[in-house]
Amino acid sequence: MRHLAFTGLMATLLAGCGGSDKGDAAAKTAGIPLAIASAKQSETPVKVTKKLDEYPAEIRALLQRANAAVVAGRNAVAIESLCQAIGQTPEDASLFRMRADVYKLQGENASARADFSTALRLAPNDPDLWNNRGYFLMSQGLTAEALSDFNRAIQLQPAHSAALNNRGLVHLANQKMEDAEADFTKAIDADQKFVDAWNNRAFARLKLNRLAPAMDDIRQALRLDERYATAWNNCGLIAVRQENWEEAVRAFSRAIELEPLDSRWLGHRREALLKLGRYEESQADAARVLWLEELKRLSAAAQQSPRGTEVWLQRGSHLMAGREFGAAAQDFTRVLLLQPQNADALAARARAWVAMGDRDRAMADCDSCLAIRADKDALSLRGDLWLQREDPERALADYEAAERFDEQVAQAYDQRAAAYAKSGKPAEAAADRTRAAGIRSALAAPAAATAAPAAADPSFNP
């Protein structure tokens, strides 16, 4: 089951809803469903499924190749394989529907629509195909044409839960809330575990101001799928209408946990926090929304220039600032795939590794960066890593080269002093303790009393 958001005309209205292009009984592989419709022409629904191993060996190999290509994100290869399969069995509606799905992934919507239509010409009494094309048309904002397809699917199979749910979404887009609620109810009656339909009926009932039944529906949706972020958001919206601000905050917070990069949940929680007088937390959510807006801008720029290293560096740095360290490391890695000798990316990725607790990778990236150029940030970070490995000698050498002067340097002197004392070198230990004390005194002194830059302090002598 798919929890999908729609763009274009329906984006605002259906922000809390989930549609489905699922077939009720299609046999599926990992990436491409294999539903074969009979050529029989009648008014009864015809859905004949065929397993992958029932295809001739040559067709089976092409479908396996197409499926693997989709999983790997190589849609053009998948289309090529499906074209070859269609060339050998041009009367197989399922193959056209499969290729339509890949065209849709590729953004080739005209080709996708043509293939959906060809599939329906070959198998006009398959309700799943009507629902599939309707779902595609709905995703393109063509609600009138989508409605016609859903009606035909339901005419062929009155209990087609996906088509009923999707027709309900069209009614929502057309502001026909009573009709939407009725269709979602029929979808639930056809499939009691259809979580999207429970969520969508809750949304319709919220719009109809039927708050108690709406809350019952959304709780059922969450019992079926506790990780459904959109349902948690709708739970929060219903709680807001009920002026139950604490429950609203809890619901929005869970949605944020599940999908932390969706600014809608943060905006909703901010409003609920304001109602509770929790102004500092509300301001933090507002700042996070602004951060996400900048991330969206940088992401769009990166998609427009996928081989532009500077934008990926900027995006990675922004992700670091937002504490999204794993995603930041991926961006810096992308830069290094394009420019293996990019010292900025190596130093930045080292910081990301440290944030994620991977000190070995961080040390390797610092070494690689410093092999390219003398970089104070990389030296300073490597010094910290040496100190964590209880190697103050190397840590202090890196700190001196980085011209660093702070509490961390004082701790390195303390650590080396302890090592000297343990090895029977009291004079060296005393000298290091004196250096550590001198650093702390200088740091504690008022800024106006510091006559020279930290790097020029004569007490710094490892």
N, C-alpha and C positions, 0 to 999 in steps of 0.2 A: 504494500500500500504506500502511496506517495503523498507526502505533505508538501504541496507546491504553492509558491506565491506567483501571482500573475502580474504582468507588466501592462503598460499602456492604459487603455480606457478603464480597465477593471481594477487597477492597482489599489486605489484608495478604498473603494467600497469593499473589496474582498480581502482586505489585509488580514482578516482573521479566519480565512476559510481555506479548505483543502479540496482540491479536485482530484480526479482519478481517470486515467485512461486504461485501467486494468481490464482484462477480459476475465469473465467468471471462471472459465475452465481451460484457459490456454496452457498448453505444455510449454515450459520455459527452459532455456539454458541460462548460463550466467549472464549473458548480455542481450540475446535476441530470442524473443518468444517464437515458438514454432506452431502456429495455429493454421491448419489447412482446411479450407472450406470446401464443401462438396459443390459440384457444378449443377446440382439439382435446382430447378427453378420452381419455387412454390412460395406460399405465404407463411409457411412454418419456419421457425428459426433453424438454421443449419450451421452447426459448429462441429466440424469433424477435426479432431486433433491427430497429430502425427508426431511420433517421437523422432529424435534426431537419427537414431540407428535404423529407422525405417526408410530413410532416403537412400537412393543409390550411392555407392561409395564416392563417386566423383562430386556429386552435389553435397554430400556430407562433408567432404574435405573443404569445399568452398565455404560452407556455412561455419565450420569450425575456424577457418582462417578469418572470416569476417567478424566472428564473435571475439576472437583474440585481439583483432585490430581495434574494435570498439573499446575493449577493456584498457588497451594501451593508449587510447586517445588518437589512434591513427585512422580517422574516419574515412579519408580518401581511399585507403587500402580496403576498408570494409565495403565501400561503395563499389569498387572495382570487382571484388569477389562476388558481390550480390548481382552485379550486372552479368557476370559470366554464368551464374546460376540461373538467372532469368532467361538468358539466351538459350539455355538448354531446356528449360521448362516454363515457357512463356505464359502458360495458363494457370500457374500457381499463384493465387491471390496473396498468400502469406508472404511470398518473397517480395512482392511489391510493397506490402505493408512494412516488412523489415527494412527495406531500402528507404521508405518514407521516414521511418524513425531515425535513420542515420542522417538523411538529408536535413532533418529537423535539428539534430545535434550540430550539424555543420553550418546551420543558419541559412541553408538554401531552401527557403520556404516555398517558392514557386514549384520547385521540383518535388518537394515533399507532398504538396497538395495534389500534384498530378499523379503521383504514385498512390496516394490514398484513394483517389477517384478511380484509378485503374483497378485497384483491388476490389472496390465496390462493384465495378462493372462485371468483374469475374465472379464475385460472390455476393450478389445483391441481398441475400437473405441472412447474412451473418451479422447479428446485432453487435458483436464486439467491434467489427469493422466500422459500423456506423458510429458507435461510441468513440472509437479511436479518432476518426476524422473530425467528429464534433469537438472533441477535446482539443485537437490541433487548432481548429477554427476559433474556438473560444480563447485559446492562448494568444491568438493573433488579433483579438478584439472584435471578431466577426460574430457577434452574439446571435444575430437573426439566423444566419446560416447554421451556426452551431445548434441552435434550438431545433431547427428542422431535423438535423441528424439525430439528436437525442430522442426526439419524438418518434422517429422511425425505429431506432433501437428498442424503445419501450413498446412500440406497437408489435414488434417481432417477439419481444420477451418482456412481458409486463413487470416481472420481478428482477429486472436487470439493475442491480444496486448501484453500479458505477454510473450508468446513464441517468438514473433517477437523481443521484447526488449532483451530477454535473448540470442537469436541467435545473435543479434547485439553485445552483450558482448563477445561472443565466437569469432566473427570476430575481435573485438578489440584485444583480446588475441593473435590472429593469425596475427596481424598487417595488417589486411585487412580493412583499414579505410573507403574506398569508400563503401564496402559492409555493414560495420557497420552503416554508415550514412543512407544508403538506408533502412535498417531494422528499425532503430529508427524512420525514417520518416513514414514508414508503421504503426508502433505501434502508433504514434501520430495520424495518419489519422484514425485509428480504435478507439482511445480514446483520445480526445483532452485534457482531464484532467489528463492524465497519467504523473505525475510529473517526475518520474524516466526517462521516455523516453526523455522528454525535456532536462533534465540534461545530459543524456548520449549522445544525439545528439550534445549538446554544446561541450562536451568533445571530441567527434570525430572530430567536425569541428575545434576545437582548434588544434588537432593533424594534421589536414589538412591545417592549417594556414589560415582558413577562419574566421577571427577574428570578423568581424562585425556581420555575421549571428550567430556565436557562442555566442556573447554577447546578441543578441536578444533572443536566445533560453534560455540562463541561466536566463535572466530577467523574461521570461515567467514562468520558473520553480519556481522562487521565488515569483511571483504573486500568483501561485497556493499554495505554501507552504513557507511562509516567515521564518519558523523555520527549514528549511532544511540546516543543517550545511555544508554538502558536496557540495551543490550547491553554497553556499557563498564562499567556498574555490575555486571552479572552477571559480566563478566570479572574484575572486582575481587573479587567474592564467591567465585568459584572459586579465585582466587589466595590469598585468605585461608584457605580450607579446606586449601590446599596449603602453607600457612605461608610463602608467597612474598610477604613484606610489601612489598618494593620494587615488584614488579609490581602488587600491589594498589593501592598509592598512585598509581602512574602511571595505572592504569585509572580509578580514582575521580576523579583530577585531570582526565582528559579528559572524563568525564561532566560535571564541574562547569563546564568550559570551554563545553560545548555547552548546558547548562541551569543557569546559575548561580543560579537562584532556587528550585531543588529541594533542600530541606534533607536529603533522604535520602542523597544522594551525600556531602554534607559529614559527616554522622554516621558513615558507613562509613569515610571517609578518616581521620577523627579517631581511630577505633579502631586502624587500621593504623599511623598515626603514633605512637600510644602504644606499640605493640609495638616500634617502631624507636627508642624513646627520644627522639623529636623532640617534646619537651613544649611548647615555645613555639608551634610550628606547630599542634599539637593544640589548644592553648588558643585560638588564633585561629579555628580551625574551630568550636569550641564557641561562641565569641562570635558568629560568623556565623550559627549555627543559631538563637541567641536573637534576633538581628536579624531573621531570616526569620520567626520566630514572631510578632514584633511587626508585621512587614509584613503577615502573613496577617490579624492582628486588624484592622489599619487598613483593609485591602482589604475585609474583610467589612463594616466600618462604613460605608465609602464606598459599597458596593453597596446598603446599606440606606437611605442618604440621598444619592442621587446628585446632588442639588441643594444639598447642604450644603457651603458653601465651607470651613468650618473644618476638616472632616475631610480634605478634599483638600489643604489647606495642611499639615496634620500629616503626611499620607502623603508629600507631596512633600519635606518637610524630612527625614523618615526615609530616603527614597530618597537624598537628598543625602548624609546621614551614611554610607550604605552605598556611596557612589560610583556610584550608578546615575543618572547625571546626565541622560541622555536621557529616562528614565521620569519623573524629577522635573520636568523642563521640561514634559512633557505634563500632569502634574497641575496645575502652576501655570497653564498655559494654560487648562485646564478651569475653574479658578477665575475667570480673566479673561473667559472666555466668559459666565460667570454674572454677574460683577461687573467690568466693564471698568475701573472706577476703584479697584480694590483695590491700594493701594500696597504692602502686604506681599507680594502675589503678584508684582508687578512687580520689587521688590527681590530676591526669592528667585529668580525666573526669570533675572534678570541674572547672579546668581552661577552658576546652572547653565550659562548661555551661556559665561561665562568658563571654567568647568571643561572645556567641550567645545571651547574655542579660538575661539568665535564672538564676537569683540570688538565687531563692529559692532552685532549684536543686543543685546549686553550694554549698550553705550552708549545705544542707543535706549530700552531698558527703564529705565535709570537716569534718563534725561531725563524719561521719562513719570512715573516715581515722584516725582521732585523737582518736577514741575509740579503734583502733587497736595498734597505736604507736604514739609517739611524733614525729611529722613531721613538720619541720620548714616551708616548702613551704605551707603546708596546714594551719598552724597557721597564716602565713603572709597573705595568701589569705582570710582566714576567718576574719582577722583584717580589711582588705579592705571592706569586705561585711558589717561588723558591722559599719564601718565609713559611708558607703553609707546609712545605716539605721539610721544614726545620733545617734549612741550609742558609743561615744568616749571612755567611760570607758572600755567596753569590747574590743574595738579595741586596746586600749593601752595595755591591759593585754595580748592580743595575740601577739602584736608587741614585747613586752618585752620577752615573751617566745620564740619568733622566733629570738631574738637578732637582730632585724631590726633597722636600723638607716638611715633614708632618709627623703626626703621632705614630703612623705605621713605621717610619724610619726609626723613631725612638724605640719601638717594640723590637725592631731588628737588632739594635744595639743591646737591649736587655737580653734577647735570646743568645746573642753571641757572648755576652758577659757571663751568662750562666754556663755556657759551654767552656769558656776559659777557666772559670772557677772550678768546674768539675774536673778539668784536665790539669789542675795544679798551676795555673798561670794567674795569680792574684793581681799582678800589676796590670796586665792587659784587661782583666775583668773590671778593675776599678776605673781604668781609662774609658771603657765602653759605658759604664754606668754614668760617668761624668758627662760623656757626650749625650746620652739619653736625657739626663737631667737638664742639660743646657738647651736641648731642643724644646723640651716642655716649658722651660722658663721663657724662651723666646716666643713660643706660641701663646703663652698666657699674658705676655706684655701687651699694653695698649698699642694699637696699630701706629699711632703717631710716634711712639718711642722706638720704632724699628727703623734704624737709619739706612740699612742696606738690604737689597733683595735677599731672599732666603738662600739662593744658590751661592751667594758670596760670603755667607757666614763662615768664619774661619774655623768654627768648632766642628764643621762637617768634614771629617777626615777618617774614612773607614780604615 
